[in-house]
Amino acid sequence: MTPIPKSGTTTKKRKYRPKNPPGLDQEVIGWREDVLNNLIQNFGLSSDWGVQFLTPNSTALDAPPGYMSLYADFCREGNFRLPMSKFIGEVLTSCGLHISQISALGLPRVTHFEFICRANRVEPSFEKFNVFYFVTYTGGFYSFNSRTTGFDLCSRDPPKSLHDWKKKVFLYPSWHHSP
């Protein structure tokens, strides 16, 4: 039986909130250049690849022509490596997305799927990936969610959040980008 509301009470309606446009958020850079240099060293990024730090008070949208913005947590949390694998390029191309439109929580699903396939001597493909995952859109970025409720193929306990990941961005020459 549904309870009867008390006199004078009303139900609140949700305010209409339009979706943000897909792609990069405009958070101001919030890390230091020496931390980027450590990332370059730890992940074996070649100095002749032209990785650059954004100038202070800039955002991921301020990438100059010929460069694309990449988030540090792609490498740290998503096991993303440069140059990008053909499989990651295939997933992005098949979904009609650019790497800069993917959330730092979505990329690990792609990289972990690739690792699982290769560990089992199976060539990863978008068709196989698409059986387990679908594209979602939240908070201005795209991600990949499991098609099977309560089951994540790639992780028993995937990260729930990454603090300030949008503030840790660096520039990578787009001519090195090869899907």
N, CA, C and O of each residue as an XYZ file, in Angstrom:
716
protein
N       0.846     -1.176      0.000
C       0.000      0.000      0.000
C       0.892      1.239      0.000
O       1.827      1.332      0.796
N       0.612      2.176     -0.875
C       1.408      3.400     -0.992
C       1.010      4.382      0.095
O      -0.177      4.663      0.261
N       1.991      4.922      0.855
C       1.632      5.886      1.898
C       1.092      7.175      1.290
O       1.513      7.589      0.210
N       0.178      7.786      1.978
C      -0.417      9.045      1.528
C       0.460     10.175      2.040
O       0.761     10.235      3.232
N       0.887     11.105      1.118
C       1.751     12.197      1.580
C       1.010     13.116      2.536
O      -0.201     13.309      2.423
N       1.756     13.682      3.481
C       1.169     14.632      4.417
C       0.723     15.870      3.663
O       1.279     16.211      2.619
N      -0.245     16.511      4.181
C      -0.776     17.720      3.561
C       0.327     18.774      3.467
O       1.093     18.959      4.413
N       0.406     19.456      2.343
C       1.374     20.520      2.143
C       2.711     20.052      1.597
O       3.566     20.885      1.296
N       2.925     18.747      1.459
C       4.197     18.279      0.913
C       4.088     18.138     -0.590
O       3.019     17.835     -1.120
N       5.162     18.353     -1.253
C       5.199     18.200     -2.702
C       6.396     17.339     -3.066
O       7.354     17.219     -2.303
N       6.320     16.750     -4.232
C       7.475     16.001     -4.705
C       8.346     16.944     -5.513
O       7.855     17.773     -6.279
N       9.647     16.800     -5.326
C      10.580     17.661     -6.052
C      10.825     17.099     -7.435
O      11.020     15.896     -7.614
N      10.810     17.990     -8.404
C      11.143     17.592     -9.761
C      12.618     17.866     -9.991
O      13.172     18.842     -9.486
N      13.239     16.993    -10.760
C      14.645     17.219    -11.104
C      14.753     18.395    -12.055
O      13.926     18.586    -12.947
N      15.782     19.162    -11.838
C      16.055     20.257    -12.762
C      16.629     19.676    -14.041
O      17.380     18.701    -14.011
N      16.272     20.282    -15.160
C      16.825     19.846    -16.431
C      18.278     20.260    -16.492
O      18.611     21.431    -16.309
N      19.136     19.301    -16.746
C      20.570     19.571    -16.894
C      21.015     19.056    -18.252
O      21.060     17.847    -18.480
N      21.343     19.971    -19.152
C      21.789     19.499    -20.467
C      23.134     18.795    -20.356
O      23.953     19.116    -19.495
N      23.344     17.832    -21.242
C      24.632     17.128    -21.272
C      25.720     18.070    -21.749
O      25.498     18.934    -22.597
N      26.885     17.881    -21.189
C      28.040     18.619    -21.681
C      28.381     18.084    -23.066
O      28.102     16.923    -23.365
N      28.977     18.912    -23.912
C      29.373     18.377    -25.211
C      30.442     17.316    -25.045
O      31.247     17.391    -24.116
N      30.467     16.320    -25.934
C      31.478     15.271    -25.811
C      32.885     15.844    -25.915
O      33.122     16.823    -26.623
N      33.794     15.230    -25.213
C      35.184     15.595    -25.386
C      35.828     16.144    -24.140
O      35.430     15.828    -23.019
N      36.817     16.960    -24.350
C      37.676     17.425    -23.280
C      36.978     18.395    -22.340
O      36.220     19.265    -22.769
N      37.243     18.232    -21.073
C      36.792     19.164    -20.062
C      37.776     20.319    -20.033
O      38.887     20.214    -20.554
N      37.368     21.414    -19.428
C      38.252     22.569    -19.408
C      38.809     22.826    -18.013
O      38.744     23.950    -17.515
N      39.350     21.803    -17.389
C      39.989     21.995    -16.093
C      41.402     22.516    -16.310
O      42.115     22.065    -17.206
N      41.791     23.460    -15.487
C      43.131     24.038    -15.584
C      44.148     23.002    -15.115
O      43.915     22.256    -14.164
N      45.275     22.981    -15.808
C      46.344     22.034    -15.498
C      46.695     22.136    -14.015
O      46.851     23.230    -13.473
N      46.814     20.980    -13.372
C      47.049     20.973    -11.937
C      48.161     20.024    -11.521
O      48.009     19.268    -10.561
N      49.273     20.059    -12.234
C      50.429     19.258    -11.832
C      51.690     19.949    -12.294
O      51.629     20.943    -13.017
N      52.828     19.432    -11.883
C      54.097     20.098    -12.169
C      54.840     19.392    -13.309
O      54.630     18.209    -13.575
N      55.695     20.139    -13.954
C      56.464     19.601    -15.082
C      57.410     18.483    -14.653
O      57.641     17.549    -15.422
N      57.961     18.560    -13.439
C      58.870     17.502    -12.988
C      58.125     16.166    -12.823
O      58.723     15.102    -12.984
N      56.836     16.220    -12.506
C      56.045     14.995    -12.396
C      55.850     14.387    -13.787
O      55.900     13.167    -13.948
N      55.628     15.245    -14.793
C      55.558     14.760    -16.175
C      56.886     14.133    -16.586
O      56.899     13.082    -17.228
N      57.989     14.756    -16.230
C      59.302     14.200    -16.582
C      59.504     12.819    -15.957
O      60.087     11.934    -16.583
N      59.020     12.632    -14.718
C      59.079     11.305    -14.088
C      58.211     10.305    -14.848
O      58.602      9.152    -15.032
N      57.042     10.745    -15.285
C      56.151      9.880    -16.064
C      56.829      9.467    -17.376
O      56.779      8.301    -17.768
N      57.458     10.425    -18.042
C      58.173     10.142    -19.299
C      59.266      9.100    -19.061
O      59.428      8.170    -19.852
N      60.003      9.259    -17.983
C      61.086      8.318    -17.671
C      60.523      6.951    -17.272
O      60.991      5.926    -17.768
N      59.534      6.925    -16.390
C      58.983      5.660    -15.896
C      58.286      4.832    -16.978
O      58.290      3.603    -16.914
N      57.695      5.491    -17.962
C      56.964      4.770    -18.999
C      57.736      4.661    -20.303
O      57.196      4.219    -21.317
N      58.997      5.065    -20.277
C      59.865      4.872    -21.431
C      59.463      5.659    -22.662
O      59.641      5.194    -23.787
N      58.918      6.857    -22.452
C      58.556      7.698    -23.592
C      59.825      8.325    -24.150
O      60.560      9.001    -23.431
N      60.073      8.102    -25.404
C      61.289      8.598    -26.032
C      61.284     10.127    -26.075
O      60.258     10.744    -26.360
N      62.434     10.728    -25.791
C      62.532     12.192    -25.810
C      62.326     12.760    -27.203
O      61.901     13.907    -27.339
N      62.616     11.988    -28.240
C      62.409     12.496    -29.608
C      60.956     12.368    -30.071
O      60.649     12.700    -31.216
N      60.056     11.892    -29.201
C      58.637     11.833    -29.561
C      57.952     13.185    -29.386
O      56.839     13.382    -29.874
N      58.597     14.107    -28.702
C      58.043     15.454    -28.595
C      56.957     15.634    -27.555
O      56.117     16.522    -27.701
N      56.945     14.819    -26.504
C      55.978     14.994    -25.422
C      56.261     16.335    -24.756
O      57.413     16.662    -24.473
N      55.204     17.115    -24.504
C      55.383     18.449    -23.934
C      54.432     18.678    -22.771
O      53.363     18.073    -22.688
N      54.843     19.559    -21.881
C      54.021     20.014    -20.758
C      53.229     21.218    -21.241
O      53.759     22.068    -21.956
N      51.974     21.293    -20.856
C      51.172     22.476    -21.189
C      51.620     23.659    -20.336
O      52.093     23.476    -19.214
N      51.474     24.845    -20.858
C      51.863     26.036    -20.110
C      50.922     26.227    -18.917
O      49.770     25.797    -18.967
N      51.401     26.867    -17.846
C      50.549     27.105    -16.675
C      49.257     27.821    -17.055
O      49.232     28.637    -17.977
N      48.187     27.505    -16.334
C      46.843     28.071    -16.519
C      46.198     27.684    -17.845
O      45.234     28.324    -18.267
N      46.706     26.655    -18.506
C      46.071     26.204    -19.738
C      45.217     24.969    -19.441
O      45.273     24.407    -18.348
N      44.431     24.563    -20.433
C      43.564     23.402    -20.292
C      43.882     22.402    -21.396
O      44.683     22.690    -22.286
N      43.265     21.243    -21.342
C      43.470     20.232    -22.377
C      43.020     20.725    -23.741
O      43.458     20.206    -24.768
N      42.153     21.718    -23.757
C      41.686     22.276    -25.033
C      42.709     23.200    -25.689
O      42.530     23.614    -26.834
N      43.771     23.520    -24.973
C      44.777     24.448    -25.484
C      45.914     23.777    -26.248
O      46.978     24.372    -26.420
N      45.704     22.569    -26.701
C      46.749     21.879    -27.468
C      46.986     22.637    -28.777
O      46.034     22.949    -29.493
N      48.250     22.935    -29.090
C      48.537     23.643    -30.339
C      48.311     22.732    -31.545
O      48.235     21.513    -31.387
N      48.205     23.297    -32.733
C      48.033     22.473    -33.927
C      49.144     21.426    -34.026
O      50.313     21.716    -33.773
N      48.762     20.217    -34.395
C      49.721     19.133    -34.539
C      49.936     18.319    -33.274
O      50.696     17.350    -33.286
N      49.276     18.696    -32.181
C      49.394     17.978    -30.913
C      48.013     17.559    -30.424
O      47.004     18.184    -30.752
N      47.988     16.499    -29.642
C      46.750     16.099    -28.982
C      47.020     15.997    -27.487
O      48.148     15.753    -27.060
N      45.968     16.189    -26.701
C      46.078     16.107    -25.249
C      45.861     14.671    -24.802
O      44.919     14.009    -25.237
N      46.736     14.200    -23.935
C      46.588     12.879    -23.317
C      46.665     13.053    -21.809
O      47.373     13.925    -21.306
N      45.937     12.224    -21.105
C      45.900     12.306    -19.644
C      46.901     11.335    -19.031
O      47.013     10.188    -19.465
N      47.625     11.802    -18.023
C      48.653     10.982    -17.367
C      48.074      9.694    -16.804
O      48.739      8.658    -16.824
N      46.842      9.741    -16.303
C      46.247      8.538    -15.719
C      45.918      7.479    -16.769
O      45.647      6.333    -16.411
N      45.936      7.828    -18.049
C      45.846      6.791    -19.090
C      47.008      5.812    -18.915
O      46.830      4.597    -19.001
N      48.195      6.359    -18.668
C      49.386      5.524    -18.489
C      49.389      4.873    -17.116
O      49.632      3.674    -16.987
N      49.119      5.668    -16.100
C      49.205      5.169    -14.721
C      48.135      4.140    -14.396
O      48.442      3.085    -13.842
N      46.889      4.430    -14.731
C      45.770      3.567    -14.333
C      45.271      2.679    -15.462
O      44.713      1.609    -15.216
N      45.470      3.118    -16.699
C      44.915      2.386    -17.831
C      45.895      1.510    -18.572
O      45.532      0.879    -19.565
N      47.140      1.458    -18.107
C      48.173      0.672    -18.783
C      48.309      1.047    -20.252
O      48.662      0.212    -21.084
N      48.029      2.294    -20.559
C      48.154      2.797    -21.920
C      49.621      3.076    -22.206
O      50.331      3.624    -21.362
N      50.068      2.702    -23.384
C      51.453      2.928    -23.781
C      51.497      3.594    -25.148
O      50.592      3.454    -25.971
N      52.574      4.317    -25.352
C      52.805      4.949    -26.648
C      53.966      4.241    -27.316
O      54.924      3.882    -26.632
N      53.925      4.028    -28.599
C      52.778      4.289    -29.465
C      51.613      3.350    -29.135
O      51.797      2.250    -28.616
N      50.427      3.822    -29.452
C      49.194      3.111    -29.144
C      49.105      1.815    -29.945
O      49.561      1.751    -31.087
N      48.519      0.787    -29.343
C      48.382     -0.495    -30.042
C      47.339     -0.392    -31.156
O      46.447      0.456    -31.109
N      47.460     -1.248    -32.132
C      46.486     -1.274    -33.233
C      45.090     -1.605    -32.717
O      44.100     -1.097    -33.244
N      44.998     -2.465    -31.678
C      43.693     -2.827    -31.126
C      42.981     -1.611    -30.527
O      41.793     -1.408    -30.776
N      43.699     -0.802    -29.741
C      43.078      0.398    -29.161
C      42.618      1.321    -30.282
O      41.522      1.878    -30.219
N      43.447      1.484    -31.303
C      43.054      2.293    -32.454
C      41.813      1.745    -33.143
O      40.947      2.508    -33.572
N      41.726      0.415    -33.248
C      40.556     -0.216    -33.877
C      39.286      0.047    -33.066
O      38.238      0.349    -33.638
N      39.373     -0.065    -31.740
C      38.206      0.193    -30.881
C      37.760      1.648    -31.024
O      36.575      1.925    -31.206
N      38.715      2.574    -30.940
C      38.376      3.993    -31.051
C      37.764      4.323    -32.408
O      36.757      5.027    -32.485
N      38.369      3.819    -33.471
C      37.869      4.080    -34.821
C      36.479      3.484    -35.009
O      35.599      4.135    -35.572
N      36.274      2.265    -34.548
C      34.975      1.599    -34.693
C      33.880      2.312    -33.921
O      32.716      2.283    -34.319
N      34.248      2.959    -32.809
C      33.271      3.705    -32.003
C      33.161      5.159    -32.449
O      32.309      5.897    -31.954
N      34.021      5.578    -33.386
C      34.002      6.962    -33.858
C      34.518      7.947    -32.816
O      34.041      9.079    -32.736
N      35.495      7.513    -32.016
C      36.002      8.345    -30.930
C      37.488      8.635    -31.088
O      38.219      7.891    -31.742
N      37.914      9.725    -30.477
C      39.324     10.081    -30.374
C      39.761      9.757    -28.951
O      38.946      9.834    -28.032
N      41.000      9.403    -28.751
C      41.508      9.023    -27.431
C      41.238     10.102    -26.386
O      41.012      9.783    -25.219
N      41.257     11.359    -26.781
C      41.039     12.455    -25.830
C      39.590     12.541    -25.356
O      39.296     13.300    -24.433
N      38.675     11.779    -25.968
C      37.276     11.772    -25.545
C      36.971     10.657    -24.542
O      35.851     10.573    -24.038
N      37.948      9.809    -24.251
C      37.745      8.661    -23.372
C      38.102      9.045    -21.936
O      39.092      9.738    -21.701
N      37.299      8.597    -20.989
C      37.600      8.867    -19.580
C      38.741      7.961    -19.116
O      38.988      6.896    -19.682
N      39.417      8.413    -18.079
C      40.520      7.621    -17.528
C      40.022      6.336    -16.875
O      40.815      5.427    -16.631
N      38.727      6.244    -16.589
C      38.159      5.015    -16.051
C      37.711      4.062    -17.161
O      37.549      2.866    -16.917
N      37.514      4.571    -18.364
C      37.071      3.728    -19.476
C      38.201      3.039    -20.207
O      38.049      1.907    -20.668
N      39.326      3.708    -20.316
C      40.450      3.138    -21.061
C      40.976      1.830    -20.480
O      41.354      0.951    -21.254
N      41.022      1.651    -19.140
C      41.510      0.370    -18.613
C      40.716     -0.838    -19.101
O      41.271     -1.930    -19.219
N      39.451     -0.663    -19.381
C      38.659     -1.803    -19.877
C      39.147     -2.255    -21.246
O      39.151     -3.447    -21.553
N      39.555     -1.297    -22.061
C      40.067     -1.635    -23.393
C      41.437     -2.303    -23.281
O      41.677     -3.347    -23.888
N      42.335     -1.694    -22.502
C      43.689     -2.251    -22.393
C      43.673     -3.609    -21.692
O      44.397     -4.521    -22.092
N      42.859     -3.748    -20.657
C      42.803     -5.035    -19.948
C      42.202     -6.126    -20.833
O      42.635     -7.277    -20.775
N      41.209     -5.773    -21.649
C      40.646     -6.742    -22.586
C      41.733     -7.234    -23.542
O      41.840     -8.427    -23.825
N      42.533     -6.290    -24.028
C      43.634     -6.661    -24.927
C      44.618     -7.594    -24.219
O      45.051     -8.587    -24.802
N      44.973     -7.288    -22.975
C      45.902     -8.134    -22.223
C      45.345     -9.534    -22.030
O      46.066    -10.519    -22.192
N      44.061     -9.629    -21.685
C      43.432    -10.937    -21.467
C      43.451    -11.762    -22.755
O      43.767    -12.952    -22.734
N      43.113    -11.128    -23.864
C      43.139    -11.837    -25.149
C      44.544    -12.350    -25.451
O      44.733    -13.524    -25.768
N      45.518    -11.460    -25.349
C      46.888    -11.849    -25.701
C      47.434    -12.917    -24.748
O      48.168    -13.807    -25.177
N      47.085    -12.836    -23.467
C      47.534    -13.851    -22.497
C      46.950    -15.223    -22.821
O      47.535    -16.253    -22.484
N      45.794    -15.227    -23.477
C      45.152    -16.489    -23.855
C      45.383    -16.842    -25.323
O      44.703    -17.699    -25.887
N      46.362    -16.158    -25.931
C      46.746    -16.390    -27.332
C      45.570    -16.227    -28.292
O      45.402    -16.995    -29.240
N      44.755    -15.194    -28.013
C      43.629    -14.844    -28.873
C      43.894    -13.436    -29.389
O      44.208    -12.535    -28.611
N      43.769    -13.249    -30.682
C      43.976    -11.925    -31.258
C      42.783    -11.033    -30.892
O      41.649    -11.363    -31.240
N      43.017     -9.899    -30.191
C      41.891     -9.032    -29.829
C      41.323     -8.336    -31.054
O      42.055     -8.010    -31.988
N      40.018     -8.112    -31.046
C      39.365     -7.380    -32.135
C      38.187     -6.607    -31.566
O      37.686     -6.921    -30.486
N      37.753     -5.599    -32.300
C      36.598     -4.828    -31.853
C      35.363     -5.713    -31.757
O      34.557     -5.549    -30.842
N      35.205     -6.639    -32.680
C      34.035     -7.526    -32.663
C      33.978     -8.321    -31.350
O      32.904     -8.475    -30.769
N      35.107     -8.815    -30.890
C      35.150     -9.555    -29.622
C      34.910     -8.612    -28.443
O      34.149     -8.935    -27.531
N      35.552     -7.460    -28.465
C      35.379     -6.472    -27.401
C      33.911     -6.068    -27.285
O      33.379     -5.937    -26.182
N      33.270     -5.875    -28.421
C      31.888     -5.411    -28.474
C      30.906     -6.437    -27.894
O      29.796     -6.074    -27.507
N      31.297     -7.689    -27.832
C      30.450     -8.711    -27.209
C      30.321     -8.438    -25.713
O      29.267     -8.685    -25.129
N      31.378     -7.933    -25.092
C      31.412     -7.749    -23.644
C      31.144     -6.320    -23.187
O      30.694     -6.112    -22.060
N      31.412     -5.329    -24.042
C      31.323     -3.933    -23.630
C      30.546     -3.085    -24.626
O      30.458     -3.413    -25.809
N      29.972     -1.963    -24.114
C      29.312     -0.979    -24.962
C      29.757      0.413    -24.529
O      30.217      0.612    -23.404
N      29.612      1.372    -25.441
C      30.044      2.753    -25.183
C      28.987      3.468    -24.347
O      27.789      3.345    -24.599
N      29.452      4.217    -23.350
C      28.567      5.053    -22.537
C      29.120      6.482    -22.541
O      30.273      6.721    -22.898
N      28.269      7.413    -22.136
C      28.663      8.820    -22.086
C      28.249      9.399    -20.737
O      27.072      9.375    -20.378
N      29.227      9.921    -19.992
C      28.944     10.514    -18.689
C      29.901     11.664    -18.440
O      31.106     11.532    -18.654
N      29.379     12.767    -17.998
C      30.223     13.881    -17.562
C      31.156     14.430    -18.610
O      32.249     14.885    -18.274
N      30.761     14.403    -19.875
C      31.589     14.979    -20.926
C      32.605     14.037    -21.536
O      33.368     14.442    -22.413
N      32.634     12.779    -21.091
C      33.586     11.809    -21.612
C      32.889     10.490    -21.911
O      31.841     10.177    -21.347
N      33.488      9.738    -22.801
C      32.972      8.414    -23.137
C      33.718      7.350    -22.344
O      34.874      7.527    -21.960
N      33.025      6.244    -22.110
C      33.614      5.135    -21.385
C      33.054      3.842    -21.972
O      32.311      3.870    -22.954
N      33.409      2.722    -21.375
C      32.915      1.415    -21.807
C      32.403      0.676    -20.576
O      33.114      0.539    -19.581
N      31.173      0.205    -20.656
C      30.588     -0.556    -19.555
C      30.323     -1.987    -19.985
O      30.160     -2.281    -21.170
N      30.283     -2.861    -19.007
C      30.048     -4.275    -19.247
C      28.615     -4.505    -19.714
O      27.680     -3.915    -19.173
N      28.443     -5.360    -20.716
C      27.108     -5.720    -21.189
C      26.403     -6.667    -20.231
O      25.176     -6.768    -20.244
N      27.167     -7.359    -19.404
C      26.603     -8.324    -18.472
C      26.533     -7.688    -17.096
O      27.560     -7.306    -16.536
N      25.343     -7.573    -16.552
C      25.152     -6.944    -15.261
C      25.933     -7.674    -14.173
O      25.863     -8.896    -14.044
N      26.672     -6.898    -13.402
C      27.406     -7.448    -12.271
C      28.653     -8.224    -12.639
O      29.259     -8.854    -11.772
N      29.053     -8.197    -13.899
C      30.225     -8.965    -14.327
C      31.121     -8.071    -15.146
O      30.696     -7.535    -16.170
N      32.348     -7.904    -14.715
C      33.336     -7.153    -15.479
C      34.420     -8.132    -15.893
O      35.157     -8.653    -15.056
N      34.505     -8.374    -17.179
C      35.443     -9.358    -17.719
C      36.873     -9.096    -17.274
O      37.637    -10.031    -17.031
N      37.230     -7.836    -17.167
C      38.632     -7.493    -16.994
C      39.070     -7.220    -15.570
O      40.272     -7.161    -15.308
N      38.162     -7.054    -14.657
C      38.585     -6.717    -13.304
C      37.496     -7.059    -12.303
O      36.318     -6.779    -12.523
N      37.904     -7.663    -11.213
C      36.940     -7.935    -10.155
C      36.569     -6.670     -9.407
O      35.437     -6.519     -8.948
N      37.518     -5.769     -9.286
C      37.293     -4.560     -8.513
C      37.863     -3.364     -9.277
O      38.910     -2.833     -8.907
N      37.166     -2.932    -10.357
C      37.700     -1.810    -11.135
C      37.678     -0.526    -10.306
O      36.859     -0.398     -9.396
N      38.565      0.427    -10.607
C      38.569      1.673     -9.843
C      37.230      2.389     -9.987
O      36.640      2.409    -11.067
N      36.756      2.975     -8.894
C      35.482      3.701     -8.894
C      35.669      5.172     -9.230
O      34.772      5.808     -9.784
N      36.836      5.711     -8.895
C      37.091      7.114     -9.206
C      38.598      7.368     -9.237
O      39.391      6.658     -8.618
N      38.949      8.394     -9.971
C      40.332      8.871    -10.034
C      40.272     10.376     -9.792
O      39.679     11.109    -10.583
N      40.870     10.829     -8.725
C      40.782     12.233     -8.370
C      41.706     13.079     -9.239
O      42.871     12.739     -9.447
N      41.176     14.165     -9.733
C      41.929     15.180    -10.484
C      42.601     14.670    -11.753
O      43.578     15.269    -12.203
N      42.105     13.579    -12.347
C      42.748     13.050    -13.545
C      42.679     14.025    -14.714
O      43.553     13.997    -15.580
N      41.667     14.885    -14.762
C      41.528     15.825    -15.880
C      42.536     16.963    -15.811
O      42.732     17.675    -16.795
N      43.171     17.139    -14.668
C      44.152     18.213    -14.497
C      45.560     17.784    -14.873
O      46.460     18.618    -14.973
N      45.754     16.480    -15.084
C      47.094     15.949    -15.371
C      47.161     15.554    -16.838
O      47.008     14.385    -17.191
N      47.387     16.531    -17.669
C      47.370     16.325    -19.113
C      48.707     16.742    -19.708
O      49.379     17.634    -19.191
N      49.085     16.087    -20.796
C      50.306     16.472    -21.504
C      50.028     16.418    -23.002
O      49.014     15.880    -23.448
N      50.942     16.983    -23.754
C      50.798     17.064    -25.212
C      51.616     15.983    -25.880
O      52.739     15.685    -25.473
N      51.039     15.407    -26.903
C      51.703     14.361    -27.677
C      51.497     14.687    -29.154
O      50.365     14.935    -29.568
N      52.557     14.694    -29.954
C      52.399     15.029    -31.374
C      51.434     14.072    -32.073
O      51.596     12.854    -31.996
N      50.450     14.617    -32.743
C      49.433     13.772    -33.385
C      50.000     12.976    -34.554
O      49.381     12.000    -34.977
N      51.156     13.361    -35.088
C      51.728     12.574    -36.186
C      52.262     11.231    -35.700
O      52.532     10.348    -36.514
N      52.420     11.058    -34.368
C      52.824      9.760    -33.818
C      51.620      8.859    -33.574
O      51.772      7.665    -33.318
N      50.428      9.434    -33.655
C      49.188      8.701    -33.390
C      48.873      7.813    -34.585
O      48.575      8.306    -35.672
N      48.941      6.494    -34.378
C      48.681      5.585    -35.494
C      47.730      4.482    -35.059
O      48.155      3.501    -34.448
N      46.412      4.638    -35.375
C      45.457      3.599    -34.972
C      45.670      2.306    -35.709
O      44.945      1.338    -35.479
